[in-house]
Amino acid sequence: MALVDRVDEIATLLSEVDRSVELRQASVIVLRGEAGVGKTSLLAGFAHEAVQRHSSVHLLAGYGQAMLNSLASDSFQAVRECLRSLASSAQRSGSASRWQRVAQSFKENAPDWIESVPVVGQVLAAGVRTGQSYAASGGERTEMDSRLDQLLLLIEDIVTDTPLVMVLDDLHWADTATIDLLTAVALRVRGPLVLVLAYRSDQLKSTDQTHPLQRTVFKLCRYRPDTQVIDLPRLSPHDTEELVRRTVSRSNVPPGAVSQIVRLSAGNPLFAESLARVDHRSGHRPPQQITAVIEDRLSYLSADDQRLLETAALIGYNFEVDYLAQLARIDVDDVYERLHVLFDEHDLVRPAEQRSDLDRYRLHHPLFAQILRERGAANGPRWRRHHARLLQIIESEPDWDEEMYVRAAAVAVEASNREKAGPLALRAARRQFALGAVSKALDLARIAVQYDPCFATHALLAECLSAGGDHIASVDACAAGLATATSAEVPLTDVARLRLLWARNLRMTCQWSPAVEALDQLAADHPEPGEVLAETLNLYAEVALCGPTQDCERCIELCDQVAAMSTDPEVRSRAFGHRGLAHLAAGQPTEAERWLHRAIDVARSAGHPYAEYEAVHWLSKKTIACLEIDRSAELLAQLREMSQASGVASENPPHVRDLSRVLGLRGDLPDAANAFAVFADISQTTAAGLVSTTLACQLSEIESLSSPAAAEEFLDEIHRAAGEDFLMPNSRELLQSLVERLRSRPPGWSPVEFAAIEMGVAIDDARAADAIFRFDIPSLTQLRARPV
């Protein structure tokens, strides 16, 4: 696509590169715009010019693009592609020493990424393709770092003598694991790295759910104030006309067609280019929808080429040539020739990176792939038969990576192969869950349950739902899994684990009686000392601490039993933490401090990120309850760093909610309102009752500890924050509605009663939210009067 009217954007991008090179500092740029507005063309031109502009310091540039398939992109695909491009940039630089330096850095710092960059693997010693083989070959690294740590080490090592530009495009299709990885890189690298994150803004506007990229952009803007956010606008009518005339020669455009294309494309470069090419070839009036444009453009192909592209789209946005030849039953050399024509004459495909030894091509645009798949699916029998054949081809592959597991499951679904769809989806879901891609694992787990509703699939679905914070749905999934256990040979330990998860989610949804009944059954079935009984007693302790009748003495007694029985550091840490909170609730803050520190020490010694996060969070709650505000702020900052580094609690971080409260207690009401708006935005839509009651409780606290005037000022700031662009529409509406209702609160009001009567929150939910806010301490005033 020709680059038109992007002078200002190119200048901004290049100025960031100049600054990064000169000051040797990292720079983050967010580029966003609607589909087809020209992000990819702009980024390609920018990367090329940046390399030319800073050739004297040997600047290297890499480009990676997230891909679309039926279950979203495979984990880290965009990062892998960027690393391949970066390595190729170093190889083409003309400096053998620099190329060897980059290859050696991969070997020493990022062995697990070598298999993603074949050009590097070819340079290194034979067989050194994975982290495991490298360790076995006698390398100095004895324990493998995580993929995140390896990537950070690689980048930090390279930028010690070479500036880098890393461009990650189409991140609206990236999975959560990839987004978390890039967020950590953006926040932690300090050398001359320019990280450009590009995505379609229209893909993040859904009111149904918050896209994880939405949260990442806000996080970057907050914690990296120098982050450049560039909104790529549509072209003006004048520039759209210039683009059309560059696309096709004036003599081949019928009279009046240019103005018609300018009007119909409405400044979208991709639409304008597509409309211009279609009109150039047909002479007919351009269609009004981009789908019609693509259909019209495809209509100029022969029937055989159209069917070939439909089959290619069936394989994927990126498709293997060998696969296509087998499915189309055409000689592979003939397929290459036909793809060359589609590439050279029609610009409908383009070469893509190889996958192992297999050549791949990419369809011109995801919209083409989508329309081609819809066309192919219209012929159901042919579609299913091709997918059945594709499944056979995939199954014949000797070595599967994460992408292949997901791909095989999707193909089995399209082939209507119930026998294979369920087990394949289950295997793929387990692998994605282990990678931390919870949302993708959840999609696969749902498919697994649909096609094979057995104990294993229901159990994994429940685990994914619980990890994602949907405890109500997890309760139902646990119940469904337990129902299947009675008619199948399921190991007793697996049944016990699912029942523990069931009880935990019942407790999280404040269903106290069913939770206790589930725990009673577990204790009766597993009376012998062991991990199952220890976790059961731990949940009993939570009920004693947080349930409708608080019994601190009973909670402490149960925690002691758990600590003596279990060898699992996570279980022991939770027991110490619960004991600390029980002492806090009993008005013994000194004892609470001692046990909460023990919980942190145990979790930290085990190297368990979530257990450590949880333990530090408990201590922060204690400091808030005792009005140790400076300590609270320090601990919340620590929690934020832990979440960014390891990804724990990144979906719905409780430290954001607590940060708003601490800022409010400090009297920093504008920042407190901003933090609360973020908390409201990242909370699930089903948690509106929690948000409503929490705001009422926080307002009441400010009113009682400061003044009614301060409370009114806080409401004013919440109303202002509700208008911020980073919030989803439903979050704005909720906050604005809550502000209006809270302005009418009567003197001497009760936050819980007000939430239940005036805000429509169920009374049990309001009480639970109040307990979370107070952290189950009956009298904060009395506790705060005690010395620590």
C-alpha positions in Angstrom: 0.0 0.0 0.0 1.4 3.4 -1.0 2.3 5.7 2.0 0.2 8.9 1.8 0.0 11.7 4.4 1.9 10.0 7.2 4.6 12.7 7.5 3.8 13.6 11.1 3.5 10.0 12.3 6.8 9.0 10.7 8.5 12.1 12.2 7.2 11.2 15.7 8.4 7.6 15.4 11.8 8.6 14.1 12.2 11.2 16.8 11.7 8.5 19.4 14.4 6.4 17.8 16.7 9.4 17.7 16.1 10.1 21.4 16.6 6.4 22.4 19.8 6.2 20.4 21.2 9.5 21.8 20.2 8.9 25.4 20.5 5.1 25.3 17.1 4.9 26.9 14.1 2.6 26.2 11.1 4.1 24.4 7.6 2.7 24.0 5.2 3.7 21.2 1.6 2.6 20.9 0.2 2.9 17.4 -3.5 2.3 17.0 -6.1 2.7 14.3 -9.0 1.0 12.6 -8.7 -1.9 10.2 -7.1 -1.0 6.9 -6.0 2.5 8.0 -2.4 1.8 7.0 -0.6 0.8 10.2 1.4 -2.0 8.6 2.6 0.1 5.7 3.5 2.9 8.0 5.5 0.6 10.3 7.3 -1.0 7.4 8.4 2.4 6.0 9.4 3.6 9.5 11.5 0.5 10.3 13.4 0.7 7.0 14.1 4.5 7.4 15.1 4.0 11.1 17.8 1.4 10.0 19.0 3.7 7.3 19.1 6.7 9.5 21.1 5.1 12.2 23.3 2.8 10.2 26.4 4.3 11.8 25.5 2.7 15.1 24.3 -0.5 13.4 20.7 -0.2 14.6 18.8 -3.5 14.1 15.0 -3.7 13.5 12.5 -6.6 13.8 8.9 -6.9 12.8 6.4 -9.4 14.2 2.7 -9.8 13.5 0.0 -11.6 15.6 -2.0 -14.0 13.5 -5.7 -14.8 13.4 -7.1 -18.3 13.5 -10.3 -19.9 14.9 -9.0 -19.8 18.4 -6.9 -16.6 18.3 -3.1 -16.5 17.7 -0.7 -19.1 19.1 1.3 -18.1 22.1 4.2 -15.8 21.5 3.8 -16.0 17.7 4.3 -12.3 17.2 7.4 -12.3 19.4 8.9 -15.3 17.6 8.3 -13.6 14.2 9.9 -10.4 15.5 13.0 -12.3 16.7 13.3 -14.0 13.3 13.1 -10.7 11.5 15.6 -9.2 14.0 18.1 -12.0 13.4 17.6 -11.6 9.6 18.3 -7.9 10.0 21.6 -8.7 11.8 22.5 -11.2 9.1 21.9 -8.7 6.3 23.8 -5.9 8.1 27.1 -6.9 6.3 29.0 -7.3 9.6 30.0 -10.9 10.3 31.1 -10.1 13.8 27.7 -8.4 14.6 25.8 -11.3 13.2 27.9 -13.8 15.3 27.4 -11.6 18.3 23.6 -11.8 18.0 23.7 -15.5 17.4 25.9 -16.0 20.4 23.6 -13.9 22.5 20.7 -16.2 21.6 22.8 -19.2 22.7 23.9 -17.7 26.0 20.8 -15.9 27.0 17.7 -17.2 25.2 18.2 -20.9 24.3 14.5 -21.6 24.5 13.9 -19.1 21.7 16.5 -20.6 19.3 14.0 -23.0 17.8 11.9 -20.0 16.8 14.7 -18.5 14.8 16.0 -21.1 12.3 18.6 -18.8 10.9 20.3 -18.6 14.3 20.0 -22.3 14.8 21.8 -23.0 11.6 24.8 -20.9 12.7 25.1 -22.5 16.2 26.4 -26.0 16.8 24.4 -28.9 15.4 21.7 -30.1 17.8 21.7 -26.9 19.9 18.1 -26.0 19.1 16.3 -26.0 22.4 17.1 -25.0 26.0 17.1 -28.6 27.0 19.7 -29.6 24.4 21.8 -26.6 25.2 21.9 -27.5 28.9 22.8 -31.1 28.0 25.6 -29.9 25.8 27.5 -28.5 28.8 26.4 -24.9 28.8 27.0 -22.9 31.9 23.3 -22.4 32.6 22.2 -25.1 35.0 18.7 -24.0 35.6 16.6 -22.7 32.8 15.1 -19.2 33.2 11.6 -18.6 32.1 10.9 -17.5 28.5 10.3 -14.0 29.8 13.6 -13.9 31.7 15.4 -15.3 28.7 13.9 -12.7 26.3 14.8 -9.9 28.7 18.4 -11.1 29.0 18.6 -11.4 25.2 17.3 -7.8 24.6 19.4 -6.3 27.4 22.5 -8.0 26.1 22.0 -6.9 22.5 21.3 -3.3 23.4 24.6 -3.0 25.3 26.2 -2.2 21.9 23.4 -2.1 19.3 20.1 -0.1 19.4 17.0 -2.1 18.7 13.7 -1.4 17.1 11.0 -4.1 17.8 7.7 -3.7 16.0 4.8 -5.9 17.1 1.8 -5.5 14.9 -1.9 -6.6 15.0 -1.8 -7.2 18.8 -5.5 -7.2 18.9 -5.2 -10.9 17.9 -2.5 -11.7 20.4 -3.1 -14.0 23.3 -2.9 -12.9 26.9 0.5 -14.6 27.4 2.0 -12.6 24.5 0.6 -9.3 25.8 1.9 -10.0 29.3 5.3 -10.8 27.9 5.5 -7.5 25.9 4.2 -5.5 28.9 7.1 -6.9 31.0 9.6 -6.0 28.3 8.2 -2.5 28.0 8.4 -1.9 31.7 11.7 -3.5 32.5 14.2 -3.0 29.7 16.3 0.2 30.2 18.7 0.2 27.2 18.2 1.7 23.7 15.2 -0.3 22.8 12.3 1.2 20.8 9.2 -1.0 21.3 6.3 -0.3 18.9 3.0 -1.9 19.8 0.3 -1.6 17.1 -3.3 -2.8 17.1 -6.7 -2.2 15.7 -8.5 0.2 18.0 -11.9 -0.9 16.7 -11.2 -4.5 17.9 -11.0 -3.3 21.5 -14.3 -1.5 21.7 -16.5 -4.4 22.6 -18.7 -3.8 25.6 -19.0 -7.5 26.4 -15.5 -7.8 27.9 -12.3 -5.9 28.5 -9.6 -6.8 26.0 -6.3 -7.4 27.9 -4.5 -5.0 25.6 -6.8 -2.2 26.8 -5.4 -2.7 30.3 -1.9 -2.9 29.0 -2.1 0.4 27.2 -3.4 2.1 30.3 -0.7 0.4 32.4 2.1 1.6 30.1 0.7 5.2 30.1 0.5 5.2 33.9 3.9 3.6 34.7 5.8 4.9 31.7 4.6 8.5 31.3 6.9 9.0 28.3 4.9 6.4 26.3 3.9 7.8 23.0 0.4 7.0 21.9 -0.3 7.6 18.2 -3.8 7.4 16.8 -3.6 6.9 13.1 -6.5 8.8 11.5 -8.3 8.2 8.2 -7.0 9.9 5.2 -8.4 13.2 4.0 -10.4 13.2 0.8 -7.4 14.9 -1.0 -5.0 12.2 0.2 -7.4 9.4 -0.5 -7.6 10.6 -4.1 -3.8 10.7 -4.3 -3.7 7.1 -3.0 -6.2 6.0 -5.6 -4.3 7.6 -8.4 -1.1 6.0 -7.2 -2.7 2.6 -7.1 -3.9 2.6 -10.7 -3.0 4.8 -13.6 -5.4 7.6 -14.5 -6.0 6.2 -18.0 -7.5 3.0 -16.5 -9.9 4.6 -14.2 -13.3 5.3 -15.7 -14.6 8.9 -15.6 -16.1 9.7 -12.2 -14.7 6.6 -10.5 -12.1 8.3 -8.4 -14.5 10.6 -6.6 -16.8 7.7 -6.1 -14.0 5.6 -4.6 -13.0 8.5 -2.3 -16.6 8.8 -1.0 -17.1 5.1 -0.5 -13.8 4.4 1.1 -14.3 7.2 3.7 -10.6 7.7 4.1 -9.7 4.0 4.8 -6.5 3.3 2.7 -7.2 -0.5 2.5 -10.7 0.1 1.3 -9.6 2.8 -1.1 -6.9 0.5 -2.6 -9.2 -2.4 -2.9 -11.9 -0.4 -4.5 -9.5 1.2 -6.9 -8.2 -2.2 -8.0 -11.6 -3.7 -8.4 -12.9 -0.7 -10.4 -9.7 -0.8 -12.5 -10.4 -4.4 -13.5 -14.2 -4.4 -13.8 -15.4 -0.9 -14.6 -18.5 -1.6 -12.4 -19.7 0.6 -9.6 -17.6 -0.2 -6.4 -19.6 -2.0 -3.7 -20.4 -0.2 -0.5 -19.1 -2.9 1.9 -15.5 -4.2 2.1 -16.9 -7.7 2.0 -18.4 -7.0 -1.4 -15.1 -5.4 -2.5 -13.2 -8.6 -1.6 -15.8 -10.8 -3.3 -15.6 -8.7 -6.4 -11.8 -8.8 -6.4 -11.9 -12.6 -6.0 -14.3 -12.9 -8.9 -11.6 -12.1 -11.4 -9.8 -15.3 -10.5 -10.5 -18.6 -12.3 -12.8 -21.0 -10.5 -9.8 -23.3 -9.8 -7.9 -20.4 -8.2 -10.8 -19.4 -6.1 -11.2 -23.0 -4.8 -7.5 -23.1 -4.2 -7.6 -20.0 -2.0 -10.7 -21.3 -0.2 -8.7 -24.5 0.6 -5.7 -22.4 1.7 -7.9 -20.3 4.0 -9.2 -23.6 5.5 -5.6 -24.4 6.5 -5.1 -21.0 8.0 -4.2 -17.3 7.5 -0.7 -18.7 7.2 -0.8 -22.0 5.2 1.7 -24.7 4.4 2.2 -25.3 0.6 2.6 -29.1 1.1 -0.7 -29.2 3.0 -2.4 -27.2 0.3 -1.1 -29.6 -2.4 -2.3 -32.6 -0.6 -5.8 -31.2 0.1 -6.2 -29.9 -3.4 -4.7 -33.1 -4.9 -2.4 -31.0 -7.1 1.3 -31.5 -7.7 3.2 -29.4 -5.3 5.2 -27.7 -8.1 2.0 -26.7 -9.8 0.8 -25.2 -6.5 3.9 -23.1 -6.2 3.3 -21.8 -9.8 -0.3 -20.9 -9.1 0.6 -19.2 -5.8 3.3 -17.2 -7.7 0.6 -15.9 -10.1 -1.7 -15.0 -7.2 1.2 -13.2 -5.5 2.7 -11.5 -8.5 -0.3 -10.6 -10.5 -3.2 -10.4 -8.0 -1.4 -9.6 -4.7 -3.7 -11.9 -2.9 -1.0 -14.0 -1.2 2.6 -13.4 0.0 5.4 -15.6 1.2 5.5 -16.2 4.9 8.1 -17.6 7.3 8.8 -21.3 7.1 7.5 -23.7 9.8 10.3 -26.2 10.3 11.0 -27.5 6.8 7.6 -26.5 5.4 7.2 -23.4 3.1 4.3 -21.2 4.1 2.4 -18.4 2.4 0.1 -15.9 3.9 -3.2 -14.6 2.6 -3.2 -10.9 1.7 -5.4 -9.8 4.6 -7.3 -11.5 7.5 -10.6 -10.2 5.9 -9.8 -12.2 2.8 -9.2 -15.3 4.9 -12.4 -14.8 6.8 -14.5 -14.4 3.6 -12.8 -17.3 1.9 -13.5 -19.5 4.9 -17.2 -18.5 4.9 -17.3 -19.3 1.2 -15.8 -22.7 1.7 -18.0 -23.5 4.7 -21.1 -22.9 2.6 -20.4 -26.3 1.0 -20.7 -28.3 4.2 -19.8 -31.8 3.0 -16.7 -30.7 1.1 -15.7 -28.5 4.0 -15.9 -31.3 6.5 -14.1 -33.8 4.2 -11.2 -31.3 3.7 -10.9 -30.8 7.4 -10.9 -34.6 8.0 -8.1 -34.9 5.5 -6.2 -32.0 7.0 -6.5 -33.6 10.4 -4.9 -36.7 9.0 -2.0 -34.6 7.6 -1.5 -32.8 10.9 -1.5 -36.1 12.8 1.2 -37.4 10.6 3.5 -34.6 11.7 6.2 -36.1 14.1 6.7 -33.1 16.4 3.9 -30.8 17.6 4.4 -27.4 19.1 1.8 -25.4 21.0 0.3 -24.1 17.7 -0.2 -27.6 16.3 -2.1 -28.8 19.4 -4.5 -25.8 19.1 -4.7 -26.2 15.3 -5.5 -29.9 15.5 -8.4 -29.3 17.9 -9.9 -26.6 15.7 -9.6 -28.8 12.6 -11.2 -31.7 14.4 -14.1 -29.5 15.4 -14.6 -28.3 11.7 -14.4 -32.0 10.6 -17.2 -32.8 13.0 -15.0 -35.5 14.5 -16.5 -35.9 17.9 -14.2 -38.8 18.8 -11.1 -36.7 18.3 -12.3 -33.1 18.9 -12.8 -33.5 22.7 -9.4 -35.2 23.5 -7.5 -32.9 21.2 -9.1 -29.8 22.7 -8.4 -31.2 26.2 -4.7 -31.7 25.5 -4.4 -28.3 23.9 -6.2 -26.6 26.8 -3.9 -28.2 29.3 -0.9 -27.0 27.5 -2.2 -23.4 27.1 -3.2 -23.3 30.8 0.4 -24.4 31.7 1.7 -21.5 29.6 -0.5 -19.0 31.4 -2.8 -18.4 28.5 -5.9 -18.7 30.6 -8.4 -17.2 28.2 -7.3 -19.4 25.3 -7.3 -22.5 27.6 -10.8 -21.6 28.6 -12.0 -21.5 24.9 -10.4 -24.9 24.3 -11.8 -26.3 27.6 -15.3 -25.3 26.5 -14.8 -27.1 23.2 -13.5 -30.2 25.1 -16.6 -30.3 27.3 -18.9 -29.8 24.3 -17.4 -32.8 22.4 -16.4 -35.0 25.4 -18.3 -34.1 28.6 -16.3 -36.3 30.9 -14.7 -35.7 34.3 -11.4 -34.5 32.9 -12.9 -31.9 30.6 -15.3 -30.5 33.3 -12.5 -30.4 35.8 -10.2 -28.4 33.5 -13.0 -26.1 32.6 -13.7 -25.5 36.3 -10.0 -24.7 36.8 -9.8 -22.3 33.9 -13.0 -20.5 35.1 -11.7 -20.2 38.6 -8.3 -18.9 37.4 -10.2 -16.3 35.4 -12.2 -15.2 38.4 -15.6 -16.5 37.3 -16.2 -18.4 40.5 -20.0 -18.8 39.9 -19.5 -20.6 36.6 -16.6 -22.6 38.1 -19.0 -23.9 40.8 -21.3 -25.2 38.1 -18.4 -26.8 36.2 -17.2 -28.5 39.3 -20.7 -29.9 40.0 -20.9 -31.2 36.4 -17.5 -32.9 36.7 -18.4 -34.5 40.0 -21.6 -35.8 38.6 -19.7 -37.7 35.9 -17.2 -39.2 38.5 -19.9 -41.5 39.8 -20.2 -43.4 36.5 -16.5 -43.4 35.5 -13.3 -44.8 36.9 -11.7 -41.7 38.1 -8.8 -41.7 40.6 -10.0 -40.7 44.1 -7.3 -38.1 44.4 -8.6 -36.4 41.2 -12.1 -36.4 42.6 -10.8 -34.9 45.8 -9.0 -32.2 44.0 -12.1 -31.2 42.1 -14.2 -31.2 45.3 -11.6 -29.0 46.9 -11.9 -26.6 43.9 -15.7 -26.8 44.2 -15.6 -25.9 47.9 -13.1 -23.1 47.3 -15.4 -21.5 44.7 -18.4 -21.9 46.9 -16.5 -20.0 49.6 -15.5 -17.4 47.0 -19.1 -16.8 46.1 -20.1 -16.6 49.8 -22.2 -19.8 49.6 -21.3 -20.7 53.1 -23.6 -23.6 53.9 -22.9 -25.6 50.7 -19.2 -24.9 51.1 -19.2 -26.3 54.7 -21.3 -29.3 53.5 -18.7 -30.0 50.8 -15.8 -29.7 53.3 -17.6 -32.0 55.7 -17.9 -34.7 53.0 -14.2 -34.2 52.1 -13.1 -34.6 55.8 -15.2 -37.7 56.2 -13.8 -39.3 53.0 -10.2 -38.3 53.7 -9.8 -38.5 57.5 -6.1 -39.5 57.3 -3.5 -36.8 57.6 -2.3 -35.7 54.2 -2.5 -32.9 51.6 -6.2 -33.4 50.9 -7.2 -33.1 54.6 -4.7 -30.2 55.0 -6.4 -28.2 52.2 -9.8 -29.1 53.6 -8.8 -27.7 57.0 -7.4 -24.6 55.3 -10.8 -23.9 53.7 -12.5 -24.6 57.1 -10.2 -21.9 58.5 -11.2 -19.4 55.8 -14.9 -20.1 56.6 -14.1 -19.5 60.3 -12.4 -16.2 59.5 -14.6 -14.9 56.7 -17.9 -16.7 57.1 -21.1 -15.4 58.6 -19.9 -16.1 62.2 -16.3 -15.1 62.7 -14.4 -17.4 65.0 -10.8 -16.3 65.2 -9.8 -18.8 67.8 -11.1 -21.7 65.7 -9.3 -20.3 62.6 -6.0 -20.2 64.5 -6.5 -23.8 65.7 -7.2 -25.0 62.2 -4.2 -23.2 60.7 -1.9 -24.8 63.2 -3.2 -28.2 62.2 -2.6 -27.5 58.5 0.9 -26.2 59.1 1.8 -29.4 61.0 0.2 -31.7 58.4 1.2 -30.3 55.1 4.6 -30.1 53.3 3.3 -28.0 50.4 4.7 -24.5 50.8 1.7 -22.9 49.1 -0.7 -24.6 51.6 1.6 -23.8 54.6 1.9 -20.2 53.4 -1.9 -19.8 53.2 -2.3 -21.3 56.7 0.2 -18.9 58.2 -1.5 -16.0 56.3 -5.0 -17.0 57.6 -3.6 -17.2 61.1 -2.1 -13.8 60.8 -5.5 -12.4 59.6 -7.2 -14.1 62.5 -4.9 -12.4 65.0 -5.6 -9.1 63.2 -9.4 -9.7 63.5 -9.0 -10.6 67.2 -7.3 -7.2 67.8 -3.7 -8.6 68.0 -1.8 -6.7 65.3 1.6 -7.6 66.7 0.9 -11.3 66.4 -0.7 -10.7 63.0 2.5 -9.0 61.8 4.6 -12.0 62.9 2.5 -14.7 61.2 2.0 -12.7 58.0 5.8 -12.3 57.6 6.1 -16.1 58.1 3.6 -16.6 55.3 5.7 -14.4 53.0 8.9 -16.2 53.9 7.5 -19.7 53.2 6.0 -18.6 49.9 9.2 -16.9 48.8 11.4 -19.9 49.7 9.2 -22.1 47.5 9.5 -19.7 44.6 5.8 -19.7 44.1 4.8 -16.3 42.5 1.1 -16.4 43.3 1.6 -17.6 46.9 4.1 -14.8 47.5 1.7 -12.2 46.0 -1.1 -13.5 48.1 1.0 -13.4 51.3 2.2 -9.8 50.6 -1.3 -8.8 49.9 -2.5 -10.0 53.3 0.3 -8.0 55.0 -0.8 -4.9 53.0 -4.3 -5.4 54.3 -3.0 -5.4 57.9 -1.2 -2.2 57.4 -4.3 -0.5 55.9 -6.4 -1.7 58.9 -3.8 -0.2 61.3 -3.5 3.0 59.3 0.2 2.4 58.5 -0.4 4.3 55.2 3.2 4.7 54.1 3.9 1.0 54.6 0.7 0.2 52.8 1.8 2.3 49.8 5.2 0.5 49.7 3.6 -2.9 49.9 1.1 -2.1 47.1 4.0 -0.9 44.9 5.7 -4.2 45.6 2.5 -6.1 44.6 2.3 -4.1 41.4 5.9 -5.0 40.5 5.3 -8.7 41.3 2.2 -8.7 39.1 4.0 -7.1 36.2 7.0 -9.4 36.5 5.3 -12.8 36.9 1.8 -12.0 35.5 0.0 -13.2 38.7 -3.3 -11.5 39.5 -3.0 -9.5 36.2 -6.6 -10.1 35.2 -8.2 -8.5 38.3 -5.5 -7.2 40.6 -6.8 -6.5 44.2 -3.9 -4.1 44.8 -5.5 -1.6 42.4 -8.6 -1.5 44.6 -6.5 -1.2 47.7 -4.4 1.6 46.1 -7.5 3.7 45.7 -8.3 3.3 49.4 -4.7 4.1 50.5 -4.6 7.2 48.3 -8.0 8.3 49.7 -6.7 7.9 53.3 -3.7 10.0 52.3 -6.1 12.7 51.1 -4.9 12.4 47.4 -8.5 12.3 46.1 -7.8 12.8 42.4 -5.4 9.8 42.2 -7.7 7.8 44.5 -10.6 8.4 42.0 -8.4 7.4 39.0 -7.3 4.2 40.8 -10.9 3.3 41.6 -12.0 3.9 38.0 -9.3 1.4 36.9 -10.6 -1.1 39.5 -14.1 -0.7 38.2 -13.0 -1.1 34.6 -11.0 -4.3 35.2 -13.6 -5.9 37.4 -15.9 -8.3 35.6 -19.3 -7.1 34.7 -20.8 -9.6 37.1 -18.9 -7.8 39.9 -21.0 -4.6 39.7 -22.3 -5.2 43.2 -18.7 -5.5 44.6 -17.8 -2.2 42.8 -20.9 -0.4 44.1 -20.5 -1.5 47.7 -16.8 -0.8 47.7 -17.3 2.7 46.5 -19.9 3.3 49.2 -17.6 1.9 51.9 -14.7 4.0 50.7 -16.8 7.1 50.6 -18.1 6.5 54.1 -14.5 6.0 55.4 -13.4 9.3 53.8 -16.4 11.0 55.3 -15.8 9.7 58.8 -12.0 10.1 58.9 -11.8 13.5 57.0 -15.1 15.4 56.5 -18.3 15.4 54.4 -16.7 18.0 52.2 -13.8 15.6 51.4 -16.4 12.9 50.6 -18.1 15.3 48.1 -14.8 16.2 46.6 -14.1 12.4 46.2 -17.4 12.0 44.4 -16.6 14.9 42.1 -13.3 13.2 41.2 -15.0 9.9 40.6 -17.4 11.6 38.2 -14.4 13.2 36.4 -12.5 9.9 36.2 -15.6 8.2 34.8 -15.2 10.3 31.6 -11.7 9.1 30.9 -11.1 7.5 27.5 -9.4 4.4 28.8 -12.6 3.2 30.5 -15.0 0.8 28.7 -18.5 2.3 28.1 -20.2 0.1 30.6 -17.7 1.1 33.3 -18.3 4.8 32.6 -22.1 4.3 32.9 -21.8 2.4 36.2 -19.5 5.0 37.8 -21.7 7.9 36.7 -24.8 6.1 38.0 -23.2 5.4 41.4 -22.0 9.0 41.8 -25.6 10.3 41.3 -27.0 7.8 43.8 -24.4 8.4 46.4 -25.0 12.2 46.3 -28.4 11.5 47.8 -27.1 9.6 50.9 -28.8 10.6 54.1 -27.0 11.6 57.3 -25.8 8.7 59.4 -26.1 6.4 56.5 -24.8 2.7 56.4 -22.9 1.8 53.2 -24.1 -1.8 53.3 -27.8 -0.8 53.7 -27.5 2.0 51.1 -25.9 -0.4 48.6 -28.7 -3.0 49.1 -31.6 -0.5 49.1 -30.5 2.3 46.8 -28.0 0.5 44.5 -29.8 -2.7 44.0 -27.0 -4.9 45.4 -28.1 -8.2 46.9 -27.7 -7.9 50.7 -25.4 -11.0 50.9 -23.2 -9.5 48.2 -23.2 -6.1 49.9 -22.1 -7.7 53.2 -19.4 -9.8 51.4 -18.0 -6.6 49.7 -18.0 -4.8 53.1 -16.2 -7.7 54.7 -13.6 -7.6 51.9 -13.2 -3.9 52.3 -12.8 -4.2 56.1 -11.0 -7.5 55.6 -13.3 -9.1 58.2 -12.2 -7.1 61.1 -15.3 -6.2 63.2 -14.0 -2.9 64.6 -11.4 -1.0 62.6 -11.7 2.0 65.0 -10.8 -0.2 68.0 -8.0 -1.9 66.1 -6.5 1.4 65.0 -6.4 2.6 68.6 -4.1 -0.3 69.5 -0.3 0.1 69.2 1.4 -2.2 66.7 
